[in-house]
Amino acid sequence: MKAPAHTAVVVPIKSFELAKGRLAEVLSAPARAELAKRCAEAVLRAAAPLPVFVVCDDEHVASWARASGATVVRAERPGLNEAAAAGRAAALDAGCQRVLIVHSDLPKPGPLAPLSNEPGDVVIVPDRHHDGTNALLMPAQGDFTFQYGPGSFAAHRAEAARRGWAVTVVARPDLGLDLDTPDDLAAAGLA
């Protein structure tokens, strides 16, 4: 199924070498870097056929993203909220009407384009604990303050409601599992 061409995927990615610090007790630095890159590759594959904007501040990630066919966006300030806002603005500037912001640490994501067909102004895919926001589909235009961090699922729902946007919550196991802790590695069959 082909998604509307007016939707773009935004993937914030920090340095592969510095990623997954919370897994340092169980994975070496090279293993964490390889895991971060493998997950990011899986997310970009899942984004097809939608255009992808990778938001990063690392030249290695930028080179990899360009080689993967993504548009590279530089955030002016560090942090996931700032990266999401920069990617959203770049997608709007490119003529996109909706953006799907997706975490880069999903080990086995399925196709992302079907989320574009979900009802509502905003579609939120929470993490498996219903605490974080692993995917967020929203209009490219309009005021919105990103709320990434602990409790972002509830915070994003509340932010969308403040804006008068209808929210649809989609529970997808393939998108609900991100890799932050040793328990997540075990749940993904990677421990």
C-alpha positions as CSV (number, residue, x, y, z in Angstrom):
1,M,0.0,0.0,0.0
2,K,1.4,3.4,-1.0
3,A,1.1,6.2,1.5
4,P,0.2,9.7,0.5
5,A,3.3,11.5,-0.9
6,H,2.6,14.5,1.4
7,T,3.9,12.6,4.5
8,A,7.6,12.5,5.4
9,V,9.4,10.5,8.0
10,V,11.7,12.3,10.5
11,V,14.4,10.2,12.2
12,P,16.5,11.9,14.9
13,I,19.8,10.1,15.2
14,K,22.7,10.9,17.5
15,S,26.2,9.6,16.9
16,F,26.3,5.9,16.5
17,E,29.5,5.8,18.6
18,L,27.8,7.6,21.5
19,A,24.4,5.8,21.3
20,K,22.9,3.4,23.7
21,G,24.9,4.5,26.8
22,R,22.4,2.8,29.1
23,L,23.4,-0.5,27.6
24,A,27.1,-0.1,28.5
25,E,26.9,-2.7,31.3
26,V,26.0,-5.4,28.8
27,L,27.4,-4.3,25.5
28,S,30.8,-2.9,24.5
29,A,31.1,0.5,22.8
30,P,31.6,-1.1,19.3
31,A,28.7,-3.4,19.9
32,R,26.4,-0.5,20.9
33,A,27.5,1.5,17.8
34,E,26.8,-1.5,15.5
35,L,23.4,-2.0,17.2
36,A,22.5,1.6,16.8
37,K,23.4,1.6,13.1
38,R,21.5,-1.7,12.5
39,C,18.4,-0.3,14.1
40,A,18.6,3.0,12.2
41,E,19.0,1.0,8.9
42,A,15.9,-1.0,9.8
43,V,13.9,2.2,10.5
44,L,15.0,3.7,7.1
45,R,14.0,0.6,5.3
46,A,10.6,0.6,7.1
47,A,10.1,4.2,6.0
48,A,10.0,3.4,2.3
49,P,8.5,4.7,0.1
50,L,8.1,7.9,2.2
51,P,10.8,10.6,2.0
52,V,13.1,10.6,5.0
53,F,14.7,13.4,6.9
54,V,17.5,12.4,9.3
55,V,18.3,14.9,12.0
56,C,21.8,14.6,13.3
57,D,24.8,16.6,14.4
58,D,27.4,13.8,13.6
59,E,29.2,13.8,10.3
60,H,29.5,10.0,10.2
61,V,25.7,9.7,10.6
62,A,25.1,12.5,8.1
63,S,27.3,10.7,5.5
64,W,25.5,7.4,6.2
65,A,22.1,9.1,5.9
66,R,22.9,10.7,2.6
67,A,24.2,7.4,1.2
68,S,20.9,5.8,2.4
69,G,18.9,8.4,0.3
70,A,17.8,10.5,3.3
71,T,17.8,14.3,3.5
72,V,20.1,15.4,6.3
73,V,18.9,18.1,8.7
74,R,21.1,19.8,11.3
75,A,19.4,20.8,14.6
76,E,20.6,24.2,16.0
77,R,20.5,22.8,19.6
78,P,21.1,19.3,21.0
79,G,18.2,17.2,22.3
80,L,15.4,15.1,20.9
81,N,12.7,17.8,21.2
82,E,14.9,20.2,19.2
83,A,15.7,17.5,16.6
84,A,12.0,16.7,16.2
85,A,11.2,20.3,15.7
86,A,14.1,20.8,13.2
87,G,13.0,17.8,11.2
88,R,9.4,18.9,11.2
89,A,10.4,22.4,10.0
90,A,12.5,20.9,7.2
91,A,9.7,18.6,6.0
92,L,7.3,21.6,6.0
93,D,9.8,23.6,4.0
94,A,10.0,20.7,1.5
95,G,6.2,20.9,1.0
96,C,5.2,18.0,3.2
97,Q,1.8,18.3,4.9
98,R,2.4,15.6,7.6
99,V,5.4,14.3,9.4
100,L,6.0,11.0,11.1
101,I,8.7,11.3,13.8
102,V,10.2,7.9,14.5
103,H,12.9,6.8,17.0
104,S,16.0,5.3,15.4
105,D,16.4,2.5,18.0
106,L,13.6,0.2,16.9
107,P,15.1,-3.2,16.2
108,K,12.3,-4.7,14.0
109,P,10.0,-2.0,12.6
110,G,7.4,-3.0,10.1
111,P,6.3,-0.6,7.3
112,L,5.6,2.9,8.5
113,A,3.5,4.2,5.6
114,P,0.3,2.5,6.8
115,L,0.3,4.9,9.8
116,S,-0.5,7.7,7.3
117,N,-3.9,6.1,6.8
118,E,-4.9,6.1,10.5
119,P,-7.7,8.5,11.4
120,G,-7.1,11.6,13.5
121,D,-4.9,14.7,13.3
122,V,-2.2,13.1,15.4
123,V,-1.3,9.4,15.6
124,I,0.8,8.3,18.6
125,V,2.5,4.9,18.8
126,P,3.6,4.5,22.5
127,D,6.5,2.4,23.7
128,R,5.6,-1.0,25.1
129,H,5.3,0.5,28.6
130,H,2.9,3.2,27.4
131,D,5.3,5.8,28.8
132,G,7.4,7.0,25.8
133,T,6.5,8.0,22.2
134,N,8.2,5.8,19.6
135,A,6.3,7.2,16.6
136,L,4.3,10.4,16.3
137,L,2.4,11.4,13.1
138,M,1.2,15.0,13.0
139,P,0.6,18.0,10.8
140,A,3.8,19.6,9.5
141,Q,2.3,23.0,10.2
142,G,0.9,24.5,13.4
143,D,2.2,25.2,16.9
144,F,3.3,22.1,18.8
145,T,5.7,21.7,21.6
146,F,7.5,18.4,21.6
147,Q,7.5,16.6,25.0
148,Y,10.1,13.8,24.6
149,G,11.5,12.3,27.8
150,P,9.8,10.4,30.6
151,G,6.1,10.4,30.3
152,S,6.1,11.7,26.7
153,F,3.1,9.5,25.6
154,A,0.8,11.3,28.0
155,A,2.4,14.6,27.4
156,H,2.1,14.4,23.6
157,R,-1.6,13.4,24.0
158,A,-2.1,16.4,26.2
159,E,-0.2,18.8,23.9
160,A,-2.3,17.6,20.9
161,A,-5.5,18.1,22.9
162,R,-4.4,21.6,23.8
163,R,-4.1,22.3,20.1
164,G,-7.5,20.9,19.4
165,W,-6.1,18.0,17.4
166,A,-7.9,14.7,17.4
167,V,-5.6,11.9,18.6
168,T,-5.5,8.2,17.6
169,V,-3.3,5.8,19.6
170,V,-2.0,2.8,17.8
171,A,-0.3,0.0,19.7
172,R,2.1,-1.8,17.4
173,P,4.5,-4.3,18.9
174,D,7.0,-3.8,16.1
175,L,7.2,-0.1,16.9
176,G,6.5,-0.3,20.7
177,L,9.9,-2.0,21.4
178,D,12.8,0.3,21.5
179,L,16.2,-0.5,22.8
180,D,17.0,1.4,26.0
181,T,17.7,-1.2,28.7
182,P,19.0,-4.8,29.0
183,D,15.3,-5.9,29.5
184,D,14.6,-4.3,26.0
185,L,17.4,-6.3,24.5
186,A,16.0,-9.5,26.0
187,A,12.5,-8.7,24.8
188,A,13.9,-8.2,21.3
189,G,15.7,-11.5,21.5
190,L,19.1,-9.8,21.3
191,A,20.4,-10.6,24.8
